[in-house]
């Protein structure tokens, strides 16, 4: 039985597909402020504010480019992280990877 499961996962790709999530940036905040995902899921950040924002991991392990109004940035979740906007440091969010 183990052999069949391995064949299924590696040949036919019948394991769970990565999901896609959206975090909206509006009114100087990330919504939702905390998001729970699985490793490999995609997270798209969309700036609906009139001013530029960025998304930077708290330890600066990763960061987006500055996002002007109506721009977006996508990342693949690999581990849990706190993040914030370096332009407006009061804006904070959290990614929880299960």
Backbone as JSON, one array per atom type, in Angstrom:
{
  "sequence": "XXXXXXXXXXXXXXXXXXXXXXXXXXXXXXXXXXXXXXXXXXXXXXXXXXXXXXXXXXXXXXXXXXXXXXXXXXXXXXXXXXXXXXXXXXXXXXXXXX",
  "N": [[0.82, -1.2, 0.0], [1.97, 1.26, 0.76], [3.67, 1.76, -1.37], [1.91, 2.3, -3.48], [0.74, 4.73, -2.61], [2.99, 6.42, -2.65], [3.58, 6.38, -5.39], [1.24, 7.56, -6.35], [1.43, 10.17, -5.21], [3.82, 11.2, -6.32], [3.81, 10.71, -9.09], [1.22, 11.18, -10.14], [0.51, 13.41, -8.75], [-1.43, 13.64, -6.66], [-1.59, 14.75, -4.18], [-2.43, 17.33, -1.75], [-3.23, 20.41, -3.31], [-1.48, 23.54, -3.54], [-2.95, 26.34, -1.9], [-4.41, 29.58, -2.54], [-4.22, 32.77, -1.09], [-5.43, 36.02, -0.13], [-4.24, 39.07, 1.08], [-5.38, 42.12, 1.97], [-4.42, 45.51, 1.65], [-5.43, 48.29, 3.16], [-6.71, 51.37, 4.35], [-4.49, 51.87, 5.95], [-3.77, 49.38, 7.08], [-3.2, 45.8, 7.32], [-5.32, 43.34, 6.08], [-6.63, 40.18, 6.26], [-5.19, 40.67, 9.53], [-3.8, 38.6, 10.63], [-2.95, 35.52, 9.23], [-3.55, 32.13, 8.55], [-1.93, 29.5, 7.04], [-0.79, 26.79, 4.89], [2.42, 25.26, 4.37], [3.87, 26.16, 1.33], [1.59, 27.33, 0.27], [0.22, 30.12, -1.53], [0.44, 33.61, -1.03], [-1.08, 36.59, -1.73], [-0.55, 40.0, -1.67], [-2.38, 42.91, -1.81], [-2.45, 46.26, -2.61], [-4.73, 48.51, -1.69], [-4.75, 51.06, -0.82], [-4.19, 54.65, -1.09], [-1.6, 55.37, -0.9], [1.89, 54.39, -1.03], [3.06, 51.19, 0.03], [4.97, 48.59, 1.68], [5.93, 45.14, 2.22], [7.53, 43.57, 4.74], [9.46, 41.09, 6.27], [9.81, 40.63, 9.79], [12.45, 40.18, 10.73], [13.77, 40.94, 8.52], [14.25, 38.99, 6.58], [12.96, 38.62, 4.18], [11.39, 40.73, 1.71], [9.04, 42.83, 0.05], [9.04, 44.82, -2.95], [8.47, 48.4, -2.95], [5.0, 49.02, -3.02], [2.91, 50.7, -5.05], [-0.34, 52.35, -5.16], [-2.96, 50.09, -5.97], [-1.24, 48.07, -6.79], [0.24, 44.75, -6.59], [1.74, 42.0, -4.78], [3.19, 38.8, -4.62], [3.85, 35.93, -2.61], [5.34, 32.79, -1.6], [4.43, 30.8, 1.05], [6.64, 29.67, 3.47], [7.46, 29.48, 6.09], [6.34, 30.4, 9.39], [5.82, 33.87, 10.13], [6.29, 37.21, 11.32], [5.36, 40.35, 10.02], [5.74, 43.66, 8.58], [5.11, 47.06, 7.46], [7.69, 48.9, 6.19], [7.61, 51.54, 5.56], [5.49, 52.56, 6.93], [5.64, 51.81, 9.93], [3.76, 51.16, 11.93], [1.95, 49.49, 10.83], [1.23, 46.17, 10.91], [1.51, 42.6, 10.53], [0.8, 39.02, 10.49], [1.92, 35.79, 9.56], [0.97, 32.51, 9.83], [2.24, 29.38, 9.55], [1.14, 26.19, 9.18]],
  "CA": [[0.0, 0.0, 0.0], [2.84, 2.43, 0.78], [4.2, 1.98, -2.71], [0.84, 2.92, -4.25], [0.62, 6.11, -2.16], [4.16, 7.13, -3.16], [3.38, 6.54, -6.83], [0.17, 8.54, -6.5], [1.89, 11.51, -4.87], [4.92, 11.69, -7.15], [3.53, 10.61, -10.52], [-0.04, 11.82, -10.49], [0.33, 14.65, -8.0], [-2.74, 13.67, -6.02], [-1.52, 15.37, -2.86], [-3.18, 18.59, -1.72], [-2.68, 21.5, -4.11], [-1.32, 24.79, -2.78], [-4.08, 27.27, -1.96], [-4.05, 30.98, -2.7], [-4.87, 33.67, -0.13], [-5.21, 37.43, -0.39], [-4.2, 40.02, 2.19], [-5.62, 43.45, 1.43], [-3.84, 46.65, 2.35], [-6.39, 49.38, 3.04], [-6.87, 52.18, 5.55], [-3.25, 51.76, 6.72], [-3.68, 48.12, 7.82], [-3.26, 44.55, 6.59], [-6.54, 42.62, 6.4], [-6.61, 40.0, 7.7], [-3.92, 40.99, 10.19], [-3.14, 37.31, 10.84], [-3.45, 34.54, 8.27], [-3.02, 30.79, 8.77], [-1.8, 28.81, 5.76], [0.09, 25.62, 4.89], [3.67, 25.46, 3.64], [3.67, 26.08, -0.11], [0.47, 28.15, -0.16], [0.56, 31.44, -2.07], [-0.22, 34.76, -0.4], [-0.99, 37.8, -2.57], [-0.81, 41.24, -0.97], [-2.91, 43.88, -2.76], [-2.51, 47.59, -2.01], [-5.91, 49.3, -2.05], [-4.58, 52.41, -0.28], [-3.74, 55.66, -2.05], [-0.18, 55.59, -0.67], [2.76, 53.24, -1.23], [3.39, 50.35, 1.18], [5.74, 47.39, 1.39], [5.73, 44.04, 3.16], [8.87, 43.15, 5.14], [9.52, 40.17, 7.4], [10.32, 41.36, 10.96], [13.92, 40.06, 10.78], [14.2, 41.37, 7.19], [14.65, 37.84, 5.76], [12.37, 38.86, 2.87], [10.67, 41.99, 1.59], [8.53, 43.19, -1.28], [9.37, 46.17, -3.43], [7.37, 49.31, -2.61], [3.8, 48.79, -3.83], [2.02, 51.86, -5.18], [-1.78, 52.05, -5.16], [-3.47, 49.07, -6.9], [-0.22, 47.07, -7.13], [0.19, 43.57, -5.74], [2.96, 41.21, -4.64], [2.86, 37.45, -4.2], [4.92, 35.14, -2.02], [5.02, 31.43, -1.21], [4.64, 30.63, 2.48], [7.56, 28.59, 3.82], [7.49, 29.38, 7.54], [5.61, 31.47, 10.08], [6.58, 35.13, 10.17], [5.67, 38.51, 11.57], [5.8, 41.29, 8.99], [5.27, 45.03, 8.76], [5.41, 48.01, 6.38], [8.81, 49.73, 6.65], [7.25, 52.94, 5.31], [4.54, 52.88, 8.0], [5.92, 50.71, 10.86], [2.62, 50.78, 12.78], [1.2, 48.47, 10.09], [1.85, 44.88, 11.2], [0.72, 41.41, 10.23], [1.39, 37.74, 10.9], [1.65, 34.6, 8.77], [1.15, 31.3, 10.6], [2.32, 28.23, 8.67], [0.86, 24.94, 9.92]],
  "C": [[0.86, 1.26, 0.0], [3.33, 2.78, -0.61], [3.16, 2.69, -3.58], [0.68, 4.4, -3.88], [1.78, 6.93, -2.7], [4.01, 7.37, -4.65], [2.32, 7.6, -7.08], [0.68, 9.96, -6.27], [2.93, 12.05, -5.85], [4.64, 11.62, -8.64], [2.28, 11.39, -10.88], [-0.3, 13.1, -9.72], [-1.0, 14.74, -7.28], [-2.69, 14.18, -4.59], [-2.28, 16.68, -2.89], [-2.47, 19.67, -2.54], [-2.49, 22.74, -3.23], [-2.55, 25.68, -2.97], [-3.55, 28.68, -2.13], [-4.88, 31.83, -1.75], [-4.57, 35.1, -0.52], [-5.23, 38.21, 0.92], [-4.36, 41.4, 1.56], [-4.97, 44.5, 2.31], [-4.78, 47.82, 2.1], [-6.5, 50.08, 4.39], [-5.7, 51.96, 6.52], [-3.2, 50.51, 7.6], [-3.72, 46.94, 6.85], [-4.52, 43.82, 7.04], [-6.6, 41.33, 5.6], [-5.22, 40.29, 8.28], [-3.12, 39.72, 10.47], [-3.78, 36.29, 9.9], [-2.76, 33.2, 8.54], [-3.07, 30.02, 7.46], [-0.98, 27.53, 5.95], [1.34, 25.95, 4.08], [3.41, 25.23, 2.15], [2.49, 26.87, -0.63], [0.97, 29.5, -0.64], [-0.23, 32.51, -1.33], [0.01, 35.97, -1.3], [-1.39, 38.99, -1.7], [-1.24, 42.26, -2.02], [-3.07, 45.22, -2.06], [-3.72, 48.36, -2.54], [-5.86, 50.7, -1.46], [-4.13, 53.36, -1.38], [-2.24, 55.93, -1.91], [0.59, 54.28, -0.84], [3.03, 52.52, 0.09], [4.36, 49.27, 0.73], [5.42, 46.34, 2.44], [7.11, 43.48, 3.47], [8.79, 42.25, 6.36], [10.24, 40.87, 8.55], [11.84, 41.3, 11.08], [14.58, 40.45, 9.47], [14.75, 40.23, 6.33], [14.09, 37.96, 4.33], [11.59, 40.17, 2.88], [10.15, 42.15, 0.16], [9.19, 44.5, -1.71], [8.26, 47.09, -2.95], [6.2, 49.11, -3.59], [2.96, 50.06, -3.9], [0.56, 51.41, -5.16], [-2.12, 51.07, -6.28], [-2.42, 48.06, -7.36], [-0.36, 45.88, -6.19], [1.55, 42.87, -5.77], [2.57, 39.85, -4.1], [4.08, 36.74, -3.64], [4.41, 33.73, -1.75], [5.37, 31.27, 0.25], [5.57, 29.44, 2.73], [7.67, 28.4, 5.32], [6.72, 30.55, 8.14], [6.47, 32.72, 10.17], [5.69, 36.28, 10.61], [6.2, 39.43, 10.48], [5.21, 42.66, 9.27], [5.59, 45.84, 7.51], [6.55, 48.9, 6.88], [8.54, 51.22, 6.44], [6.34, 53.45, 6.43], [4.63, 51.77, 9.06], [4.79, 50.32, 11.81], [1.77, 49.7, 12.12], [1.92, 47.13, 10.28], [0.91, 43.74, 10.85], [1.47, 40.16, 10.61], [0.95, 36.65, 9.93], [1.96, 33.41, 9.68], [1.13, 30.13, 9.63], [2.15, 26.96, 9.52], [1.41, 23.75, 9.16]]
}
